[in-house]
Amino acid sequence: MTKTVRPPSERGGLLSGAFMIYSESKWGVAPYLSGENPHIVKVESMGVDLSAPPSRPMRADARRNREAILAAARGAFASEGVLASLDGIAIKAGVGNATLYRNFPTREDLLAAVMEADLADAQAHAATLLRDHPPREALAEWLIWLTWHLRIWHDLPQCVAEAQTATGASKNPAVSLLVEETANLVERARAAGMALNAVSANEVFELITALSWAVDRFGDDETAARRRVELATVGIFT
C-alpha cells in the first residue's frame, strides 16, 4: 500500500518540486517523479498502515500536544496559507517534529483535522438558512457564505479541489459534508421551482470552489466576494 511519510528534504521548508515514490520490492531503483503533490514523499510499505490510530486512549500529554499542533496549524494557515512550513508549525506548537508527524503523517492529514473543527459551524449555518429563509435566498446565501469561508486560508481552494478528485484523501470526509449541505439547499430550491433541475450539487460546489480561488487571488473583501458570487451563480436559479 502507499504510505505518505515526512521527506527529509522538508526539514528546511517546503519541497519545490515533484514528490518521489519508492517501491519496496525495487530497492535500489531510482525514484520517479510525479506532479500530483509537490509537498510530500510517498513510500510503498509492506501492507502496514503506519497511520492507523492507536487502539488505547490518548494520554493527557499526547492530547495536549495534538491540540497545540492544531491551534498552531490554524494560526499558520491563517497567516501564511495552507502551505505553511510544517516545521514552523511544530515550533509554534512547542513540540518536536517527530511529535507532529506522529500525529499527522502528512500535510493533508493536518489540514483535514483543522478543517473538521469547522464543520459543526458549517452544518449549523446551513440548518439556520434552511429554517429561516425561503429556498432561493437560503441557497444564494449559502453559496456566498461557503465561497467566503473556503478562501479563508491561502491555497485552500486548490486543496479542496484536489480532495474532490482524490479517492481516499484525508480531506474527503470534510469536503463531502460541505457537498452534502450544498445538495440539501439545492434540492430544496429545486423542489420549490427556484433552481434548475439540470444543475447538480457537485457542479455547484465545483463552481463555488473556483469562485473561492478567485476571491482569494483577487483579494476581494466581503462585499466584492458577494458581488462575484451573485454574478457567477445567477444561472443556477430559475
C-alpha positions as CSV (number, residue, x, y, z in Angstrom):
1,M,0.0,0.0,0.0
2,T,1.1,3.6,-0.5
3,K,2.2,5.3,2.7
4,T,3.0,9.0,3.0
5,V,6.0,9.9,5.2
6,R,7.8,13.1,6.0
7,P,10.5,13.9,3.5
8,P,13.9,14.6,5.0
9,S,14.3,17.5,2.5
10,E,11.3,19.2,4.1
11,R,13.4,19.9,7.2
12,G,14.4,23.3,5.8
13,G,11.0,24.2,4.4
14,L,8.6,23.2,1.6
15,L,9.6,21.0,-1.3
16,S,9.6,22.9,-4.5
17,G,9.5,20.0,-7.0
18,A,7.6,16.8,-7.5
19,F,7.3,14.1,-4.9
20,M,9.1,10.7,-5.1
21,I,7.6,7.2,-4.9
22,Y,9.8,4.2,-4.0
23,S,8.8,0.6,-4.4
24,E,9.8,-1.6,-1.5
25,S,10.2,-4.5,-4.0
26,K,12.6,-2.5,-6.1
27,W,15.1,-1.1,-3.6
28,G,18.0,0.5,-5.3
29,V,15.9,1.6,-8.3
30,A,15.8,5.4,-8.7
31,P,12.5,7.1,-7.6
32,Y,10.3,8.5,-10.3
33,L,8.8,12.0,-10.3
34,S,5.1,12.9,-10.2
35,G,3.3,16.2,-10.2
36,E,0.5,15.0,-8.1
37,N,1.6,16.8,-4.9
38,P,4.7,19.0,-4.6
39,H,4.9,18.8,-0.8
40,I,5.1,15.1,0.2
41,V,7.1,11.9,-0.4
42,K,5.3,8.6,-0.7
43,V,6.8,5.2,0.0
44,E,5.4,1.8,-0.8
45,S,5.1,-0.1,2.5
46,M,4.7,-3.8,3.1
47,G,1.0,-3.5,3.9
48,V,1.5,-1.9,7.3
49,D,-0.8,1.0,8.0
50,L,1.6,3.2,10.0
51,S,-1.1,6.0,10.3
52,A,-3.7,3.8,11.9
53,P,-4.9,5.5,15.2
54,P,-3.8,3.7,18.4
55,S,-6.4,1.4,20.0
56,R,-5.6,2.6,23.5
57,P,-6.9,6.0,24.8
58,M,-4.7,9.0,24.2
59,R,-2.6,10.1,27.2
60,A,-3.3,13.6,28.6
61,D,0.1,14.9,27.5
62,A,-0.4,13.4,24.0
63,R,-3.8,15.1,23.8
64,R,-2.3,18.4,24.8
65,N,0.3,18.1,22.1
66,R,-2.2,17.3,19.5
67,E,-4.4,20.3,20.5
68,A,-1.3,22.5,20.5
69,I,-0.4,21.4,17.0
70,L,-4.0,22.0,15.7
71,A,-4.0,25.5,17.3
72,A,-0.6,26.4,15.8
73,A,-1.6,25.0,12.4
74,R,-4.8,27.1,12.4
75,G,-2.8,30.2,13.1
76,A,-0.1,29.4,10.5
77,F,-2.7,28.6,7.8
78,A,-4.5,31.9,8.5
79,S,-1.3,34.0,8.3
80,E,0.7,32.0,5.7
81,G,-1.7,29.8,3.8
82,V,-2.1,26.0,3.9
83,L,1.4,25.5,2.5
84,A,2.9,27.0,5.7
85,S,6.1,25.2,6.9
86,L,5.2,22.1,8.9
87,D,8.5,22.5,10.8
88,G,7.4,26.1,11.7
89,I,4.0,24.8,13.0
90,A,5.9,22.3,15.2
91,I,8.0,25.1,16.7
92,K,4.9,27.3,17.3
93,A,3.2,24.3,19.0
94,G,6.2,23.7,21.2
95,V,6.6,20.2,20.1
96,G,9.3,18.3,18.2
97,N,9.0,17.4,14.5
98,A,8.6,13.7,15.4
99,T,5.6,14.5,17.5
100,L,3.9,16.5,14.8
101,Y,4.4,13.7,12.2
102,R,3.4,11.0,14.6
103,N,0.0,12.8,15.0
104,F,-0.3,14.0,11.4
105,P,1.9,12.0,9.0
106,T,1.1,14.3,6.1
107,R,0.2,17.9,5.5
108,E,-3.1,16.7,4.1
109,D,-3.9,14.9,7.4
110,L,-3.2,18.0,9.4
111,L,-5.3,20.2,7.1
112,A,-8.1,17.7,7.3
113,A,-8.1,17.8,11.1
114,V,-8.1,21.6,11.2
115,M,-11.0,21.7,8.6
116,E,-13.1,19.2,10.5
117,A,-13.1,21.5,13.5
118,D,-15.1,24.0,11.4
119,L,-17.7,21.5,10.1
120,A,-20.0,22.0,13.0
121,D,-20.2,25.7,12.2
122,A,-20.9,24.9,8.6
123,Q,-23.7,22.5,9.5
124,A,-25.3,24.9,11.9
125,H,-25.2,27.7,9.4
126,A,-26.8,25.6,6.7
127,A,-29.5,24.5,9.1
128,T,-30.2,28.1,10.1
129,L,-30.6,29.1,6.4
130,L,-32.9,26.2,5.7
131,R,-35.1,27.1,8.7
132,D,-35.2,30.9,8.4
133,H,-35.1,31.8,4.7
134,P,-37.0,31.0,1.6
135,P,-35.4,28.3,-0.6
136,R,-33.9,30.6,-3.2
137,E,-32.5,33.0,-0.6
138,A,-31.2,30.2,1.5
139,L,-29.2,28.7,-1.3
140,A,-27.9,32.0,-2.5
141,E,-26.7,33.0,1.0
142,W,-25.1,29.5,1.5
143,L,-23.1,29.9,-1.7
144,I,-21.9,33.3,-0.7
145,W,-21.0,32.1,2.8
146,L,-19.3,28.9,1.5
147,T,-17.2,30.9,-1.1
148,W,-16.0,33.3,1.6
149,H,-15.1,30.5,4.1
150,L,-13.3,28.3,1.5
151,R,-11.0,31.2,0.8
152,I,-10.2,31.8,4.5
153,W,-6.7,30.3,4.1
154,H,-4.5,31.0,1.1
155,D,-4.4,28.0,-1.3
156,L,-7.2,26.2,0.5
157,P,-9.5,26.2,-2.6
158,Q,-6.8,24.3,-4.6
159,C,-6.6,21.7,-1.8
160,V,-10.3,21.3,-1.7
161,A,-10.4,20.8,-5.5
162,E,-7.7,18.1,-5.2
163,A,-9.6,16.4,-2.4
164,Q,-12.7,16.1,-4.7
165,T,-10.8,14.1,-7.3
166,A,-8.5,12.1,-5.0
167,T,-10.3,9.0,-3.7
168,G,-9.4,8.3,-0.1
169,A,-7.9,11.7,0.5
170,S,-7.9,12.7,4.2
171,K,-9.9,15.9,3.3
172,N,-12.6,13.9,1.5
173,P,-14.9,13.5,4.5
174,A,-14.8,17.2,5.2
175,V,-15.4,18.1,1.6
176,S,-18.1,15.5,1.3
177,L,-20.0,17.1,4.2
178,L,-19.9,20.5,2.5
179,V,-21.1,19.0,-0.8
180,E,-23.9,17.3,1.2
181,E,-25.1,20.5,2.8
182,T,-24.9,22.2,-0.6
183,A,-27.1,19.4,-2.1
184,N,-29.7,19.8,0.7
185,L,-30.1,23.5,-0.2
186,V,-30.0,22.9,-3.9
187,E,-32.7,20.2,-3.6
188,R,-34.9,22.5,-1.5
189,A,-34.6,25.3,-4.0
190,R,-35.3,22.9,-6.9
191,A,-38.4,21.4,-5.2
192,A,-39.7,25.0,-4.9
193,G,-39.1,25.6,-8.6
194,M,-36.4,28.1,-7.8
195,A,-33.3,26.2,-9.1
196,L,-32.6,24.4,-12.4
197,N,-33.0,20.7,-12.4
198,A,-30.1,20.3,-14.8
199,V,-27.6,21.6,-12.3
200,S,-26.1,19.1,-9.8
201,A,-24.9,19.8,-6.3
202,N,-21.4,18.7,-7.3
203,E,-21.3,21.1,-10.2
204,V,-22.5,23.9,-7.9
205,F,-19.8,23.0,-5.3
206,E,-17.1,23.0,-8.0
207,L,-18.2,26.4,-9.2
208,I,-18.0,27.7,-5.6
209,T,-14.5,26.2,-5.2
210,A,-13.4,28.1,-8.3
211,L,-15.0,31.3,-7.1
212,S,-13.3,31.0,-3.7
213,W,-10.0,30.7,-5.6
214,A,-10.8,33.9,-7.4
215,V,-11.8,35.7,-4.2
216,D,-8.5,34.6,-2.7
217,R,-6.4,35.6,-5.7
218,F,-8.1,39.0,-6.3
219,G,-8.1,39.9,-2.7
220,D,-11.9,40.5,-2.5
221,D,-13.4,41.9,0.6
222,E,-16.8,40.5,1.7
223,T,-18.8,43.0,-0.5
224,A,-16.8,42.2,-3.6
225,A,-16.9,38.5,-2.9
226,R,-20.7,38.7,-2.6
227,R,-21.0,40.5,-5.9
228,R,-18.7,38.0,-7.6
229,V,-20.8,35.0,-6.4
230,E,-24.1,36.6,-7.3
231,L,-22.9,37.3,-10.8
232,A,-21.4,33.8,-11.3
233,T,-24.3,31.8,-9.8
234,V,-27.3,33.7,-11.4
235,G,-27.6,30.9,-14.0
236,I,-28.4,28.3,-11.3
237,F,-31.7,29.9,-10.4
238,T,-34.9,30.0,-12.4
